[in-house]
Amino acid sequence: QVQLVESGGGLVQPGGSLRLSCAASESIFSFNTMGWYRQAPGKQRELVAVRPRWGSRNYADSVKGRFTISVDNAKNMVYLQMDSLKPEDTAVYYCKADRANGDYWGQGTQVTVSS
Protein backbone atom coordinates (compact mmCIF):
# COMPACT_ATOMS: atom_id res chain seq x y z
CA GLN A 1 0.00 0.00 0.00
CA VAL A 2 1.43 3.33 -1.08
CA GLN A 3 1.79 5.88 1.67
CA LEU A 4 2.23 9.62 1.21
CA VAL A 5 2.98 11.72 4.27
CA GLU A 6 2.87 15.50 4.11
CA SER A 7 4.58 17.88 6.50
CA GLY A 8 5.58 21.52 6.74
CA GLY A 9 2.24 23.23 7.12
CA GLY A 10 1.53 25.89 9.71
CA LEU A 11 0.58 29.48 10.38
CA VAL A 12 2.34 32.17 8.39
CA GLN A 13 1.80 35.88 7.86
CA PRO A 14 0.81 37.27 4.47
CA GLY A 15 3.88 37.65 2.30
CA GLY A 16 5.67 34.85 4.08
CA SER A 17 6.95 31.49 2.85
CA LEU A 18 6.50 27.82 3.66
CA ARG A 19 7.90 24.64 2.18
CA LEU A 20 5.69 21.58 2.19
CA SER A 21 7.19 18.12 1.98
CA CYS A 22 5.68 14.83 0.88
CA ALA A 23 7.42 11.57 1.68
CA ALA A 24 6.49 8.62 -0.54
CA SER A 25 6.82 5.01 0.62
CA GLU A 26 7.87 3.92 -2.88
CA SER A 27 10.15 5.24 -5.55
CA ILE A 28 8.54 8.23 -7.20
CA PHE A 29 9.80 6.84 -10.50
CA SER A 30 6.91 4.37 -10.25
CA PHE A 31 4.34 7.17 -10.56
CA ASN A 32 3.22 8.96 -13.69
CA THR A 33 2.54 12.21 -11.91
CA MET A 34 3.24 13.75 -8.52
CA GLY A 35 1.21 16.74 -7.48
CA TRP A 36 -0.11 19.04 -4.83
CA TYR A 37 -3.78 19.89 -4.35
CA ARG A 38 -5.58 22.00 -1.79
CA GLN A 39 -9.03 22.30 -0.29
CA ALA A 40 -10.30 25.39 1.48
CA PRO A 41 -13.34 25.27 3.80
CA GLY A 42 -16.55 25.03 1.80
CA LYS A 43 -14.71 24.66 -1.49
CA GLN A 44 -13.82 21.81 -3.79
CA ARG A 45 -10.35 20.34 -3.84
CA GLU A 46 -8.28 22.00 -6.54
CA LEU A 47 -5.02 21.41 -8.31
CA VAL A 48 -2.10 23.55 -7.17
CA ALA A 49 0.89 22.08 -9.00
CA VAL A 50 1.75 18.89 -10.83
CA ARG A 51 5.03 17.39 -11.95
CA PRO A 52 4.60 14.73 -14.62
CA ARG A 53 7.28 12.10 -14.93
CA TRP A 54 7.64 13.33 -18.47
CA GLY A 55 6.72 16.82 -19.53
CA SER A 56 6.50 20.24 -18.00
CA ARG A 57 5.38 21.23 -14.57
CA ASN A 58 1.93 22.78 -14.44
CA TYR A 59 0.55 25.29 -11.96
CA ALA A 60 -2.80 26.79 -11.12
CA ASP A 61 -3.04 30.35 -12.39
CA SER A 62 -3.53 31.60 -8.85
CA VAL A 63 -0.09 30.35 -7.74
CA LYS A 64 2.03 30.84 -10.86
CA GLY A 65 5.19 32.74 -10.07
CA ARG A 66 4.78 32.16 -6.32
CA PHE A 67 4.82 28.37 -5.86
CA THR A 68 7.35 25.82 -7.10
CA ILE A 69 7.03 22.04 -7.16
CA SER A 70 10.17 19.95 -7.06
CA VAL A 71 11.25 16.38 -6.39
CA ASP A 72 14.19 14.57 -4.87
CA ASN A 73 14.25 11.20 -6.58
CA ALA A 74 16.92 9.77 -4.30
CA LYS A 75 14.84 10.52 -1.20
CA ASN A 76 11.41 9.82 -2.72
CA MET A 77 10.34 13.31 -1.72
CA VAL A 78 8.14 15.92 -3.36
CA TYR A 79 8.22 19.53 -2.26
CA LEU A 80 6.08 22.61 -2.67
CA GLN A 81 7.88 25.87 -2.08
CA MET A 82 5.31 28.58 -1.40
CA ASP A 83 6.37 32.21 -1.45
CA SER A 84 4.46 35.51 -1.22
CA LEU A 85 1.64 33.71 0.55
CA LYS A 86 -1.80 35.27 0.59
CA PRO A 87 -4.77 34.72 2.91
CA GLU A 88 -6.59 33.02 0.04
CA ASP A 89 -3.89 30.33 0.03
CA THR A 90 -5.28 29.09 3.35
CA ALA A 91 -6.31 25.46 2.89
CA VAL A 92 -5.46 21.87 3.63
CA TYR A 93 -2.76 20.83 1.17
CA TYR A 94 -2.62 17.28 -0.13
CA CYS A 95 0.07 15.33 -1.93
CA LYS A 96 -1.11 13.05 -4.73
CA ALA A 97 0.61 10.37 -6.76
CA ASP A 98 -0.91 8.52 -9.67
CA ARG A 99 -0.07 5.59 -11.90
CA ALA A 100 -1.97 3.13 -14.05
CA ASN A 101 -3.37 1.13 -11.13
CA GLY A 102 -4.70 4.07 -9.16
CA ASP A 103 -4.37 7.39 -7.40
CA TYR A 104 -2.90 7.84 -3.94
CA TRP A 105 -3.42 10.70 -1.49
CA GLY A 106 -1.73 11.84 1.67
CA GLN A 107 -3.61 12.86 4.80
CA GLY A 108 -3.08 16.58 4.22
CA THR A 109 -1.34 19.40 6.04
CA GLN A 110 -2.98 22.65 7.11
CA VAL A 111 -1.65 25.95 5.81
CA THR A 112 -3.06 29.11 7.36
CA VAL A 113 -2.07 32.55 6.07
CA SER A 114 -3.15 35.23 8.51
CA SER A 115 -1.85 38.27 10.32
KAVENHU-V60424 format. One line per field, one symbol per residue. burial: b if it has 9 or more other ideal C-beta (glycine too) atoms within 8 Angstrom, else e. A space follows every 50 residues. Layout:
burial=???
//
This chain:
burial=eeebebbbbeebebeebbbbbbbbeeebeebebbbbbbbbeeeeebbbbb bbeeeeeebbeebeeebebebbeeebbbbbbbeebeeebbbbbbbbbbee eeebebebbbbebee
//
